[in-house]
């Protein structure tokens, strides 16, 4: 006499789906063939447990079992009791239902999600500083207006694929185990279009350019990626749309060079100003001006830091600094009188050195040559 399914799982007839599932999981782990190699009794018990769970987890099957008992699944009843091939497929369903969460959430049809799109957008350094709202034009696929994305013509609707019964996958049995693969008829969609839409050819989407508004936050850097969820390619036959990824590139600025949050500005100054000193105003990326006092005798490469005049931090409150590097410019296009004054200056050095770095360098060169002659 066949064993009572409720007794096999150790639950009462009033048990809910969660209780039945928990009981089966515990017993299935205990009697699984992989844990009991060569134990025929454990294998048989595992099959009985799987058969019981397959019936009790399904509302219609459970209702039939509660009313007719095992007779509901014997020849002449509501349906034949599962044979070896049916059991393998049934067991695969049970395995997906119980353990699929460890491998991505159980059985699913092949995704009909639309593809993600990439859009390259170049902005100026000022836009990266202030932020910017702009509109971009993106060529992509959108849902067909004629069939509303279903892919079916007129009032017709997609029908379940006969090959896979709407699952999107077909199974092949190899002994006790089954192998799943994408259905070759519906390509994983689970549905077929008998009367395809004439506008989209049954795909449910058409090519079209779209205008999208993009908000660029202050502080973005070169290579920053902005994601617009659901703005990618439309999904196949009402499937979810992909995402649009905007990759930003910041163009070179004519005055500033960026390094993280800091900015560098190279400022040429006349030789006289570098020699005598003075005040000079330098620009900032925010449009303001900063005054820097130059000491006398300034050399090329000397840097001054202006705090808080760099780039803003993305999603933050701090700002970087502005580094000003001075380049001493040698005068050109001299008049005769200017040359005479410079020659007079050069010959009026006296005992003091006006160019210690150059004199020190050539002194080292002389020592090197003397060492080579020895």
PyMOL commands that set and color helices and strands:
alter all, ss='L'
color gray80, all
select helices_A, chain A and resi 5-9+17-31+40-56+59-73+84-103+125-130+271-276+336-347+356-373
alter helices_A, ss='H'
color red, helices_A
select strands_A, chain A and resi 117-123+132-143+159-160+169-174+177-182+191-192+205-216+225-228+244-250+256-259+262-270+278-283+289-294+303-306+322-329
alter strands_A, ss='S'
color yellow, strands_A
deselect
rebuild
show_as cartoon
